[in-house]
Every structure is written in C-alpha cells, then in structure tokens.
Amino acid sequence: MIKQNQRKFNAIHILVDALSAVISIVISFLISDSIHKIDFNSTKIKSDSFILIILSLGIVLLHLMFYALYDLYRSYRTTRLRYEAMNIIKANITAFFILELTLLITESIYQLQLFLIIFFVADTFIIIAYRFFLRRILRYLRSKGYNKKYIVIIGINACTEKFIENIKRNPDLGYEIAGYFNDKPVNTINKPFLGSFKALARYFEVNTIDEAVLMTSDSNEKILIMIYNICERFGIKTSIIPNIFGSFSSRIYVSKFGSLPVMSLRNVPLDNKLNAFIKRLSDIVISIIGIIVSSPLMIGVAIAIKATSKGKIIFKQERIGYNRKRFTMYKFRSMKENSEILDKMTEKDDERCTKVGKFIRRFSIDELPQLFNVLIGNMSLVGPRPETPFFVSKFQKSIPQYMLKHYVKPGMTGWAQVNDLRGGDTSIEERIKYDMYYIENWTFMFDIKILFMTLTKGIFSKNGF
C-alpha cells in the first residue's frame, strides 16, 4: 500500500513539475517581452520558431530528467524540506548551465538569456512552494492517522528508547510501532512484545508491516543474516541502527569505498565534489568582486596606517588551515610594530593597538586583505576562523573536538562570529560547537545567510575589537 501511494505521489510530482515548467516558460516569455519588447512576429523570431518549440520541450524534459537524477521522486517523509529544496536548486542550476551551453554553441536563439534566468528562478520558487505545501498537507493527514507506515523493532540496544521517543514526538511523520521482537521482554520498552526472533516469519505472514528496524546488539552474523533474509522474503524494507550509534554523533554518514559500505561518524557536505566546486566557484567570484569594490577603502586604510605608525602595512601571520596545513594569512597591521605576542589573544582596549588599528578592528576592516587568501584558495569566505600553531596546539589538548574545525577551509567569517562569538573573551568551546554545526550542516544558502549577517550584524558586533 505504501509503495502504491509513493508511485501515485511520484506521478503527481511529475505532472506538477511538468506543469510548473510550462507555467514558468509562459511567465519568462511574458517578462522577457515586457523588458526587451521582443517582436515575436519578426522574421528572426519566426525563423527560430521551430527551435523555440524544441527548446521549450527540451526544458521540460531536461527539467524532469535532472529531478529524477537528483533523487526528487522518492519519499521525503523523514527528510527536512531544506535538503529537498537544495536538491531542487542543484537540479535547476545543472539544467540551466547545460541549456546556456547549448545556446552558446548554437548561437541561434534571440534574446533568451534573460528568459532562461527568469524561467529557472520562477520554476524553483513554484516547485519549492508546491513541495512545502504538500509536506504540510501530508504531515497533517498523517497526524490524523492517514497514510501511516507500520514498523516493527527487531532487537533492543542503546538506541531503542530514543528511537521510540522520536517516533512519539513526531506523529506527523506517520509511523506507528506495532511492537518489538527480542530474546525476552524488556520492562523499559513501552511497546508490545511480539516474541523472539524465531516468531518473525509467523508474524509477517498474518500482519501487514511496511518497515523493520534492526536494533539487535547481537554480533552473531548468522542471526543477523537470518533476520535480514526473513524481512527480505516478505518484502519488508529493513533499516539497521547499530548499537554504536548510541555512543557517537547522530550524524552518521554511510558512503562507499569501492564496493564496500563505509560508516563515517560525521557528515561533511563539503566532502562532496559538487558542493566543494560550488563553494570554490562562489569564493572566486565574490572575492574578485570584493577586491574591486573595496579597493578604494583598502588604499585609504593603507595610507592611514603608513601615515600614523611605523612598520609594514600588511601583517602576515602563520595560521593552521584545511587538513591542518599551515598557510600565511594577511591582515592590515592594527598593532604597533613588533608588539604581537604569540601566546596572547587580542583583548578589548588592547594597548598594543594603534588608533587606526582600533578603528579598523572595530569594523573588521583589517580582515579585507584576506580576500586575497580566499582568491588564492587557502581560505574561504565562510568557515571556522583559523588560529596560530601555538593556540591550535594548546586547544587541541584541552578541547576534544577542536581539531575537527580543520575538516574545511578556514573562513573570513563564520557561524560563530555572526553569533557574537569572536574576540579573546568568548568561549572557545562554544565557538567549536557553532563551527561543527556549520561544517555538518553546510549548504550554499547557509553561506549566503552568514555573509548577509556579516554585512549587518557581524561587522557591528559588540565583540569586535
């Protein structure tokens, strides 16, 4: 029944996605026409009318194909809308670049660059809005008892009670636990005891179960294979939650090493090559724009530093970056010459700062030369702030998760910084919590959010000094 429902939803998704593409094409033509006043009766447009029809059909088909490739026609019952929306955006961006490349090669379509941009913006908005409202409707119906999935728990381990509690707290997900199988009843599990593992086949013969969650802590391979084979024989989707999950981060990530499945204890989205490419491309584009736009300000700051204090304009310091590699970070010099103390963090009203230095540190202007670090590639616009080797060595010994920040490139700004966790008088432990949240939850839109917060809240932070 659940599989039949999913097939129906997939058919609806495909129809709505195709309809959305058609509506977006119409919207794009109307807006393009109002801006460029395209004469659709002109000889040029008429000669390309066949190509326009083919392009429109191609857009719809390409649209549906990439939605399928980005796994958008599956159940997103337990997945956040943000993940689904990011897949929609990725699919549309991929299709957009392919169509742009086609236009570049053919050179036969008239004034359609704007059309494509409007189309993909409109289509992305419509599809995300549709998926959002569909989720709300489905979750409401599931909370009322419709479209339920019946699951059984097989075995008891450290994660069982937490799993049951999660199901109980989220009735809108539409899961109902029929009971559990184990060697013997467990008093702390407030669900029906269905029998031992030997009773599995007999139970599945007379009851309709959609999914089985294997939580046994038994390491006996024969028993595990027996349980799995029974579930497979009755066509029951089987998930495994190992006992080890109770001791580590909930963000366990399963990938492949050749043909072997590998469990990573932390999920790092930027390990994905496409995500890394998107982030690097945005770093290059935005850093170049930033350098051009801020050039007058940087020249003014350089003159002010040179005119008011002795020493070099640019302060260079060794920092620890991606994969624990050392690099040279650039800043405008904000302190008196040779006054840096390696084992001392900057404090509020630090006597070592020059008058110009206090001003540029207050508004983070001293960080602008790091745009060149971003362009070179040893930093990113957004990421955990890098520290000197001395402090890295110090914090590594006292803060267990400190070194995990080097999973990604360091940034000019970060999630911790825009939440007022900057400066020497804020908790390093708290900063690491924010850094790890960023690393494990990275999306392109998360970066954009942090950049906007930096331009508003971050620059005028109470801890900027």
N, C-alpha and C positions, 0 to 999 in steps of 0.2 A: 504493500500500500504506500509506504513512504517513498519507495523508488518510483512508483507511478505518479505520485504527487510531484516529485522532483522533475520528472520528464514533462509534466504539464507546465510547471513553472519555467522550465527551460524553453518550452515552446512559446510561452507568453513573453519571456525575456527577449527571445529572438525577434518576435513580432514588434514589440515595443522599441527595441533597439533599431530595427529597420525603419519603423515609423518616425522615430526620433531623428534618424539620419535624413529622411525625406523632408521633415519639417525644418531641420537646420539648413538644408540646401536651399529651401524656399526663402527662409529668413536671410541667409547670406546673399542670395541674388538681389533681394529687395534692398538690403542695406548697401550693398556694393553699387547698385544702380543709383540710389539716392545720393551717394557720395561722389561717384565718378560720372554719373549721368550717362551710363553705358547705353548706346543705341543698339538695342537687340535686333533692329531691322537693317542694320548696316551690312554692307557686303562682307566685311571682315567677320562679323559675328555669324552671319548666315553660312559662310564658307566653313566655319568651325562648329556649326550646329550639331553635326554628327559626333564630333569629338566631345562636345559639351554633354551630349546624352550618354556617351560611353563613360565620360569622366564621372557623371552622377551615379551611374550604375556601379562603376568601379569603386567609388567612395563607399557605397552601401555594402558591397561585397567585402571590400578590404576591412571595413569597419567591423563586420560580423566575424571575419576570419581572425583578426587580432584580438577581439574579445574572447574568442574561443582559445586562442594561444595563451592569453593571459589568465586563463582559468576562471573566467567570469560566468560560466554556465555550470556551476556546481553549487552545492549547498553552502551558504554562508551563515548557517544557523548560530554557530559558536564564534564567529569571527567579527571583529569590530568593523563598523562602517568605514573607518579611516583606511583600513587595509584594502577593502573593496574599492574605495574611491581612488586610492593610489594606483591600483591595477587598471582602473578605467582611464586615469590620466596617462599612465605609461602606454597603454594600448593606443590611445588617441595621438600621443606625441609620436610614436613609432609610425603610425599610418600617415601622419602629417608630413614627416620628413621623406617618406617614400613617395608621396604624391608631389611634394616640392621638387624632389629629384627628377621625377617624371616630367614635370613642367619644364625644368631646366634643360633636359635632354631634347624634348620635342620642340620647344620654342614656338608652339603653335597656338597656345591659348592666350586670349587677350584679357588683361587686367583681372587675373584670377588669384593673384597672391593674397589680396585683401579678402577675397571670397573664402579662400581656404582657412585663413586665420579666424574669420567670423564663424565659419562652419564649425571648427573644432572647439571654439570657446562655447558656442551655443549648444552643441551636442553634448559636450562634457557636463555642462550645467544641467541640461534636461535629464540625462541618464542618472547622474548622481542624485538629483531631486527625486526621480522615479524610484530608485533603489532605496532611498531614505524613507519615503512614504510607504513603500511596500514592506520594509522592515517593521515599521511602526504598526501597520495593519496585522502582519503575521504574528508579531510578538503579542499583540492584544488578543488575537484569536487563540494563540497557544496558551496564554494565561487563563483563558476561559475553558480550556480543555480540548480545543480543536487541534488537529494536525500534530498529535503527540507521537513521540518516539518512546517505545518501551525498551528498557535496558535491564540487564542483569549484571551483577558484580560477581566475578569469579575469583575467590581468594580474598584474604584480608592482609593488608600491610600498613605501613606508617601513613600512607596517603588516603586510605579508605574513608575515614571520618571527614577529612577535609573535602574530598570529592562529593560525598553525600551532602555536606553543608552547602557547597557551591550550587548543586542542583536545587536544593531547597530555597536558596536565596534568589535564584533566577528562574521563576516559574515561566517567564516569558520565552525561555529557550525551548520549552515544550518537551522536556524529558521527564519520564516517570520511571522510578526504580521499582521493578517488580519484586526484587529481593536479592539474596546473595547465596552463593554456594561456597562451602568451606568444609574442612575436615570435621569441624564441630561448631555449634552456635557460639557467638561472641556477644556477651551481655551489653557491651558498649555500642553495638551496632543496632540502631533502632529501625531495622527493616526485616521483613520476613526471611527466616532461614529456609531455603529451598532444598537443602540436602547436601550430600557430599558430592565430589566431582563425578562419582560414578552415576549420579542421578541426572547428569546433564542431558544426555541423549533422550531419556524418557520424558524429561520436562519439555524439551524443544519440540517433541512430537505432538504434544497436546496444547502448547501455548504459542502465541504469536509474539515473537521477540525481534526487535529491529537491530539492536546492537548488544554486544557483550564487552565488558571492560575487565580485562585480566589483570588482577592485582596480587596474584599469589607471590609470596616471597620464597616459595619452594624453588630451589635451584636444580631439582631433578629434571633433567632435559626430557626424559621420556614422558613425564607427567605433563609438562608444558606442551609438548608436541601432540599428545593425546587430546588435551583440552582444545588446542587450536584446530586440530583436524575435525573434531566434533562440531565446532562452530562453523567451520567451512562447509561441512557436509549438509548443514541445514541452511546455508546461505546467509549466515548471520555475520554482519560486519564486526570485526574484532579489533579492539584497541588495547594497548598494553601500557600500564602505568607502573614502572618498576619501583621497587622499594627504595632505591637510591634517590628517587625524586623528592622524598621527604627530607633529605639532608642538604639538597643543593637548591640553587636558584630555580624558580618556577619556569624560567625562560629557557628550557631545554630545547635545543635545535638539532634536528636529525638531518644529516646530509649524506652524501655518498663519497667513498674513496674507491674509485674504480667501480666494482660491482658490490662492494661491501657497505652496509649502512653504518654510519658513524654518529654517535651522540656527542654534541658539544654542550658544555654546561652553561654557555652563554651565547645568545643570538646576537651577532653583529651584522646588521643590514648592509654596512659598507663593505663587507667581505664579498658581496655580490658585485660582479664586474659592471653590470649596467648601472647600479646605484653609484658605484665609485666613479664611473665615467660621467654621469650626470652631475655629481658634486664637483669633480675636477673641471668640467666644462664651465659650470657656473662660477667657480673660483676664478678662472682665467678671464672670463668676460667681465665680471663685476670688478675684479681688481684693476683691470685696464681702465675701465670707466672711472673707478675711484681715483686712480693715479692722475688721470687727465683732469677730473673735476676738482680735486684737492690740490693740484699743483700750485695755484696762487697762494693758498694758505700755507702749504709746506715751504714755499720760498720765503714768505713773510716770517714764519717761525724760525727758519734757518738764519735769517738776517738778525732777528731779535736775540737769538742765542749767542751769536757771534759778537754782537754789539754790547751785550751786558755781562758776559763772563768769559773767562779764559778756558780754552780746551776745544775739543772737537765738537762738531755739530751733531754727528751721528754717534750714538753709543752702541757698541757691539758687545754682545754677551753670549757665551755658550749656553745652550739650553738642551734639554732632552726631549726628543720628539717621537715621531711614529716608529714603532718597533724598537724603542729605547735607543735610537740613533741620535748622535749629537749633531747639532747644527748651530750656525751663528744667527742670532736674532737681532734685528735692527730696531732702534728706537731713537727719538730725538733725545739728546742729553738733557736731563732735567735736574741733575745734581752738580755740585761743584766738582771740579776736576779731581780725579783720583780719590773720591770720597766714598766709593762703593765698598761696602763690607759684605763679603760673600755669605757670611753666616747670619746676616741680619735682614729681615724683611722691611720694606718701607712702611713707616708709621704715619699717622696723621700729624700734621705740623712738623714733619721731619726737618731738622735743622740743616741737613745736607742738601736740601732742595734750594735751587736759585729762585728768584722772584718769577722769572719766566717759567721755570720748571714747575712751580706750584700751580700756575695758571694752566699750563698745557696738560699737566697730570689731572687736574680737577675735571677737565672736559675730555680726557683720553686722547687729546691731540698728539701726545707723544707717541702713540701707537701707530700713527699713519704710515711711517716707513715700513711697517710690517706688510703693507700691501705688496711690496717687492718680494718679501718672503713667500707670500701667497702665490704670486706670479711665477716665482722660481719653482715652487712645488714642495718646499719643506714645511709649509704651514697651510692652513685652510682659513676661510673667512670665519667659519664657526667650528668650534671644537673645544676640548678642555685646554685651559691655559697652561703653557709649558713652564717648567721650573728649571733652576740651575742644577747641575750634577750634585752639588752639596745638599740641597734640600730634597732632591729625589732620593738620595742615599739615606737621609735622615727619616723621611716619611715612610720609606719602604719598610723600615724596621718597626715603626710604631703603628702604621695604619695598614691592616691586612689587604685591602683591595686597592691600595694606592696605585700600584703599577699597572692596573687594568686600564687606566686612562690612556696608556700608550698603544691601545688597540687601534686608535685612529690618529689622524694628523692633529696636532695642536691647532688652536684657533686664535684669531684676533679677539673674538668674543665668544661667549659660551652660555649655556643654560644656567650655570651657577652665577655668572656675572650679571645677567639681566634680572636675577632674583636677589640682587644686593649682597651676594657672597663674593666679595672682592676686597683686597686690602689685607694687611697683616693682622688685623684684629678680628677676622672672621674664622669660623671653624673649618679646618681643612677636611675633617670627617664629613661635614655637611656638604662641602664642595664636591667631594668624591661621590656622594650619593646622587647629586644632581648631574655630575659628569657621566656616571654609569647609566642613569635614566636616559640621558641624551644618546649615549652610544648604543643602547639596546632598543631604542625607540626611534632611531633616525628615520626621517623622511625628508624629501626636498622641501615640502611645505613647512616642516618644523624648522629648517634652516631659515627660510624666508621669515617666519614668525620671529625668530631670535634676532635677525638683522633689523627688523622693524622695531622690536623692543629696544634694541641697542641705540637706534637713532632717536628714540624718545626717552624711555626710562633709563637705559643703561648709561648714556653719556652724562646724565644729570644725577647719577646715583649718589646717595649720601655717603657711600664708602669709596668714592673716587678721590684719591689723593696720591 
